[in-house]
Amino acid sequence: MADREGHPEPEEMQFGKLLAALADPLRRRVIAELIEAPDGTARHCASFGFEVSKATLTHHFRVLREAGLIWHFDRGNSRAASLRRQDIETRFPGLLALVAAEVALARS
């Protein structure tokens, strides 16, 4: 059962929900940046520099959280996100490598 913040347990993560979350380019960029960061990195949501409204940003991070891709938690007067790397790799091996490869391909 999801915790009070809406983070699903690893066994509750659904492949379709993860793919739907990753279908959006902005959300995929969040995950790609967290993949490239050292494990355990937590970033404030505003640090990604997206030029969208606060409500839109909140929506995107909620989708990522509910899919099980990120831990989303309070940090002072803002929210921070970190990648659930181990949970994702255990449940869906290779998924993060595919996202990273897609980003690398887009950069070349």
N, CA, C and O of each residue as an XYZ file, in Angstrom:
432
protein
N       0.842     -1.179      0.000
C       0.000      0.000      0.000
C       0.887      1.242      0.000
O       1.902      1.286      0.696
N       0.510      2.231     -0.767
C       1.273      3.472     -0.850
C       1.327      4.148      0.513
O       0.382      4.064      1.298
N       2.450      4.822      0.785
C       2.557      5.535      2.055
C       1.702      6.799      2.031
O       1.027      7.070      1.038
N       1.723      7.567      3.103
C       0.852      8.740      3.202
C       1.195      9.824      2.190
O       0.374     10.700      1.918
N       2.397      9.775      1.632
C       2.814     10.732      0.601
C       2.467     10.254     -0.810
O       2.609     11.008     -1.772
N       2.014      9.014     -0.933
C       1.646      8.478     -2.236
C       2.736      7.693     -2.934
O       2.623      7.404     -4.125
N       3.803      7.339     -2.206
C       4.875      6.523     -2.785
C       4.460      5.055     -2.732
O       4.237      4.521     -1.645
N       4.353      4.397     -3.876
C       3.988      2.975     -3.848
C       5.143      2.112     -3.343
O       6.311      2.474     -3.482
N       4.805      0.988     -2.767
C       5.819      0.002     -2.412
C       6.381     -0.560     -3.721
O       5.680     -0.555     -4.733
N       7.628     -1.044     -3.729
C       8.205     -1.566     -4.977
C       7.329     -2.603     -5.680
O       7.203     -2.581     -6.904
N       6.725     -3.510     -4.908
C       5.902     -4.549     -5.531
C       4.600     -3.995     -6.109
O       3.929     -4.681     -6.879
N       4.237     -2.774     -5.752
C       3.030     -2.129     -6.280
C       3.305     -1.319     -7.550
O       2.370     -0.887     -8.225
N       4.569     -1.115     -7.872
C       4.904     -0.351     -9.079
C       4.395     -1.096    -10.306
O       4.601     -2.302    -10.450
N       3.730     -0.359    -11.186
C       3.162     -0.949    -12.394
C       3.917     -0.430    -13.610
O       4.139      0.772    -13.758
N       4.304     -1.355    -14.470
C       5.094     -0.999    -15.643
C       4.384      0.047    -16.508
O       5.012      1.005    -16.957
N       3.101     -0.128    -16.740
C       2.345      0.824    -17.555
C       2.339      2.217    -16.953
O       2.421      3.208    -17.678
N       2.243      2.302    -15.633
C       2.234      3.597    -14.953
C       3.600      4.281    -15.073
O       3.674      5.496    -15.256
N       4.680      3.498    -14.969
C       6.012      4.057    -15.148
C       6.200      4.559    -16.578
O       6.737      5.645    -16.799
N       5.756      3.763    -17.537
C       5.885      4.191    -18.938
C       5.061      5.438    -19.219
O       5.514      6.325    -19.942
N       3.859      5.518    -18.659
C       3.022      6.702    -18.845
C       3.700      7.933    -18.244
O       3.662      9.014    -18.831
N       4.314      7.768    -17.086
C       5.019      8.889    -16.459
C       6.206      9.320    -17.309
O       6.476     10.513    -17.444
N       6.912      8.356    -17.880
C       8.093      8.660    -18.691
C       7.745      9.142    -20.100
O       8.623      9.618    -20.821
N       6.494      9.028    -20.496
C       6.092      9.458    -21.841
C       6.193     10.969    -22.004
O       6.376     11.461    -23.117
N       6.077     11.703    -20.912
C       6.156     13.158    -20.981
C       7.629     13.594    -21.002
O       8.401     13.161    -20.147
N       8.032     14.438    -21.956
C       9.439     14.851    -22.058
C       9.969     15.569    -20.820
O      11.129     15.380    -20.454
N       9.158     16.376    -20.177
C       9.611     17.085    -18.976
C       9.895     16.087    -17.855
O      10.924     16.183    -17.186
N       9.002     15.145    -17.650
C       9.213     14.153    -16.596
C      10.396     13.250    -16.928
O      11.152     12.868    -16.035
N      10.563     12.907    -18.197
C      11.704     12.087    -18.609
C      13.005     12.838    -18.354
O      14.012     12.233    -17.984
N      12.987     14.154    -18.551
C      14.185     14.965    -18.291
C      14.530     14.964    -16.799
O      15.705     14.887    -16.439
N      13.533     15.047    -15.939
C      13.770     14.971    -14.493
C      14.472     13.659    -14.167
O      15.489     13.645    -13.473
N      13.926     12.563    -14.669
C      14.502     11.247    -14.377
C      15.901     11.133    -14.964
O      16.799     10.598    -14.313
N      16.102     11.626    -16.182
C      17.425     11.567    -16.810
C      18.456     12.342    -15.989
O      19.582     11.876    -15.814
N      18.088     13.503    -15.492
C      19.024     14.288    -14.686
C      19.331     13.593    -13.360
O      20.460     13.648    -12.873
N      18.331     12.946    -12.782
C      18.575     12.217    -11.541
C      19.399     10.960    -11.784
O      20.181     10.562    -10.921
N      19.239     10.328    -12.945
C      20.057      9.162    -13.294
C      21.524      9.563    -13.355
O      22.394      8.834    -12.878
N      21.795     10.721    -13.941
C      23.176     11.180    -14.107
C      23.806     11.638    -12.790
O      25.031     11.693    -12.685
N      23.007     11.961    -11.804
C      23.516     12.424    -10.509
C      23.955     11.221     -9.672
O      23.497     10.101     -9.898
N      24.842     11.461     -8.707
C      25.228     10.361     -7.813
C      24.007      9.792     -7.090
O      23.042     10.504     -6.811
N      24.072      8.511     -6.799
C      22.967      7.843     -6.114
C      22.665      8.555     -4.799
O      23.577      8.904     -4.049
N      21.396      8.763     -4.530
C      20.976      9.429     -3.306
C      20.838     10.935     -3.428
O      20.418     11.595     -2.477
N      21.185     11.489     -4.581
C      21.056     12.930     -4.783
C      19.601     13.341     -4.654
O      18.711     12.710     -5.223
N      19.369     14.410     -3.896
C      18.025     14.984     -3.756
C      18.087     16.417     -4.272
O      18.946     17.202     -3.869
N      17.164     16.741     -5.169
C      17.146     18.087     -5.748
C      15.808     18.749     -5.491
O      14.753     18.116     -5.530
N      15.885     20.053     -5.225
C      14.657     20.839     -5.111
C      13.974     20.845     -6.471
O      14.642     20.893     -7.504
N      12.679     20.796     -6.473
C      11.928     20.734     -7.721
C      12.215     21.932     -8.620
O      12.271     21.791     -9.841
N      12.394     23.102     -8.027
C      12.670     24.306     -8.814
C      14.059     24.274     -9.447
O      14.319     25.024    -10.388
N      14.953     23.425     -8.952
C      16.331     23.388     -9.461
C      16.436     22.847    -10.885
O      17.480     22.976    -11.524
N      15.359     22.243    -11.380
C      15.393     21.703    -12.733
C      15.232     22.805    -13.781
O      15.518     22.589    -14.958
N      14.778     23.976    -13.359
C      14.711     25.132    -14.246
C      13.628     25.087    -15.306
O      13.789     25.683    -16.371
N      12.539     24.405    -15.045
C      11.460     24.330    -16.023
C      10.660     25.630    -16.014
O      10.364     26.176    -14.951
N      10.321     26.108    -17.171
C       9.538     27.326    -17.289
C       8.059     26.971    -17.413
O       7.433     27.160    -18.456
N       7.530     26.452    -16.319
C       6.122     26.091    -16.232
C       5.598     26.646    -14.911
O       6.373     27.008    -14.026
N       4.293     26.706    -14.793
C       3.693     27.214    -13.561
C       3.968     26.256    -12.403
O       4.295     25.088    -12.613
N       3.833     26.763    -11.189
C       4.024     25.936    -10.009
C       3.032     24.779     -9.993
O       3.384     23.664     -9.608
N       1.794     25.039    -10.410
C       0.780     23.983    -10.448
C       1.167     22.879    -11.425
O       0.978     21.698    -11.133
N       1.702     23.253    -12.573
C       2.135     22.268    -13.570
C       3.308     21.462    -13.040
O       3.355     20.245    -13.214
N       4.250     22.127    -12.399
C       5.403     21.444    -11.828
C       4.950     20.454    -10.747
O       5.438     19.325    -10.687
N       4.022     20.884     -9.904
C       3.473     20.018     -8.864
C       2.837     18.779     -9.487
O       3.033     17.664     -9.004
N       2.082     18.978    -10.553
C       1.442     17.852    -11.244
C       2.480     16.852    -11.746
O       2.334     15.649    -11.530
N       3.522     17.339    -12.413
C       4.534     16.438    -12.973
C       5.235     15.623    -11.881
O       5.454     14.422    -12.041
N       5.582     16.275    -10.786
C       6.256     15.547     -9.715
C       5.309     14.580     -9.011
O       5.751     13.543     -8.516
N       4.026     14.896     -8.956
C       3.044     13.964     -8.387
C       2.964     12.703     -9.244
O       2.925     11.592     -8.715
N       2.940     12.873    -10.566
C       2.891     11.718    -11.473
C       4.131     10.841    -11.282
O       4.023      9.616    -11.220
N       5.301     11.463    -11.191
C       6.531     10.698    -10.985
C       6.508      9.960     -9.650
O       6.914      8.800     -9.574
N       6.040     10.621     -8.606
C       5.952     10.016     -7.277
C       4.986      8.843     -7.272
O       5.320      7.764     -6.782
N       3.784      9.047     -7.817
C       2.763      7.996     -7.796
C       3.130      6.809     -8.678
O       2.656      5.697     -8.445
N       3.966      7.030     -9.687
C       4.445      5.921    -10.519
C       5.538      5.130     -9.804
O       5.819      3.985    -10.160
N       6.152      5.747     -8.791
C       7.219      5.075     -8.057
C       8.609      5.409     -8.553
O       9.575      4.742     -8.182
N       8.725      6.430     -9.386
C      10.038      6.788     -9.931
C      10.872      7.635     -8.981
O      12.100      7.566     -9.016
N      10.231      8.430     -8.137
C      10.974      9.307     -7.230
C      10.438      9.206     -5.806
O       9.292      8.827     -5.562
N      11.326      9.566     -4.878
C      10.908      9.889     -3.519
C      10.712     11.391     -3.537
O      11.585     12.111     -4.021
N       9.622     11.878     -3.039
C       9.301     13.306     -3.023
C       9.065     13.665     -1.563
O       8.194     13.077     -0.920
N       9.822     14.617     -1.026
C       9.729     14.911      0.400
C       9.946     16.384      0.667
O      10.531     17.106     -0.141
N       9.459     16.811      1.825
C       9.626     18.204      2.237
C      11.072     18.451      2.613
O      11.732     17.621      3.238
N      11.541     19.624      2.209
C      12.875     20.070      2.577
C      12.757     21.561      2.868
O      12.835     22.395      1.967
N      12.570     21.872      4.129
C      12.341     23.268      4.499
C      10.991     23.718      3.971
O       9.971     23.071      4.208
N      10.996     24.833      3.254
C       9.739     25.356      2.710
C       9.520     24.966      1.245
O       8.723     25.591      0.544
N      10.219     23.947      0.795
C      10.036     23.467     -0.577
C      10.047     21.939     -0.575
O      10.134     21.303      0.475
N       9.958     21.377     -1.754
C       9.955     19.923     -1.908
C      11.205     19.513     -2.676
O      11.709     20.267     -3.509
N      11.693     18.332     -2.395
C      12.852     17.787     -3.097
C      12.493     16.409     -3.630
O      11.562     15.759     -3.154
N      13.252     15.984     -4.626
C      13.014     14.688     -5.252
C      14.332     13.934     -5.374
O      15.379     14.523     -5.644
N      14.260     12.631     -5.172
C      15.402     11.764     -5.422
C      14.902     10.520     -6.148
O      13.766     10.084     -5.962
N      15.764      9.971     -6.966
C      15.427      8.801     -7.781
C      15.359      7.549     -6.922
O      16.210      7.331     -6.059
N      14.359      6.740     -7.157
C      14.233      5.455     -6.456
C      15.000      4.390     -7.249
O      14.443      3.371     -7.657
N      16.254      4.650     -7.447
C      17.108      3.842     -8.319
C      17.058      2.352     -7.984
O      16.787      1.529     -8.859
N      17.315      2.005     -6.737
C      17.365      0.584     -6.364
C      16.011     -0.091     -6.535
O      15.933     -1.213     -7.034
N      14.946      0.589     -6.124
C      13.603      0.008     -6.273
C      13.264     -0.232     -7.739
O      12.703     -1.270     -8.091
N      13.606      0.732     -8.594
C      13.295      0.606    -10.024
C      14.127     -0.507    -10.655
O      13.611     -1.321    -11.421
N      15.423     -0.536    -10.325
C      16.296     -1.564    -10.896
C      15.886     -2.968    -10.450
O      15.984     -3.921    -11.224
N      15.434     -3.093     -9.220
C      14.999     -4.395     -8.720
C      13.714     -4.838     -9.420
O      13.589     -5.989     -9.838
N      12.777     -3.924     -9.541
C      11.451     -4.249    -10.098
C      11.474     -4.336    -11.623
O      10.851     -5.224    -12.206
N      12.198     -3.405    -12.275
C      12.244     -3.335    -13.745
C      13.695     -3.181    -14.207
O      14.103     -2.090    -14.607
N      14.469     -4.258    -14.156
C      15.893     -4.177    -14.514
C      16.094     -3.618    -15.925
O      15.443     -4.040    -16.881
N      17.003     -2.669    -16.021
C      17.357     -2.104    -17.324
C      16.548     -0.894    -17.743
O      16.911     -0.227    -18.712
N      15.469     -0.589    -17.052
C      14.620      0.541    -17.442
C      15.378      1.867    -17.385
O      15.279      2.676    -18.308
N      16.126      2.092    -16.320
C      16.863      3.350    -16.198
C      17.975      3.450    -17.245
O      18.282      4.542    -17.723
N      18.574      2.323    -17.599
C      19.597      2.332    -18.648
C      18.993      2.736    -19.982
O      19.640      3.425    -20.771
N      17.762      2.316    -20.243
C      17.080      2.717    -21.485
C      16.811      4.224    -21.518
O      16.990      4.874    -22.548
N      16.386      4.762    -20.393
C      16.143      6.217    -20.312
C      17.459      6.959    -20.525
O      17.509      7.929    -21.281
N      18.510      6.516    -19.872
C      19.816      7.154    -20.019
C      20.319      7.065    -21.463
O      20.884      8.029    -21.979
N      20.121      5.932    -22.109
C      20.553      5.761    -23.500
C      19.773      6.675    -24.432
O      20.343      7.230    -25.371
N      18.482      6.840    -24.186
C      17.659      7.718    -25.006
C      18.128      9.160    -24.884
O      18.161      9.888    -25.876
N      18.486      9.571    -23.688
C      18.986     10.932    -23.464
C      20.323     11.129    -24.150
O      20.553     12.160    -24.783
N      21.210     10.145    -24.028
C      22.518     10.225    -24.679
C      22.380     10.302    -26.191
O      23.114     11.040    -26.848
N      21.447      9.547    -26.742
C      21.201      9.561    -28.183
C      20.691     10.922    -28.627
O      21.092     11.427    -29.676
N      19.820     11.509    -27.842
C      19.257     12.817    -28.180
C      20.323     13.904    -28.145
O      20.226     14.886    -28.881
N      21.332     13.744    -27.308
C      22.400     14.752    -27.204
C      23.388     14.668    -28.353
O      24.062     15.649    -28.666
N      23.481     13.502    -28.984
C      24.480     13.332    -30.056
C      23.955     13.734    -31.412
O      24.677     13.646    -32.405
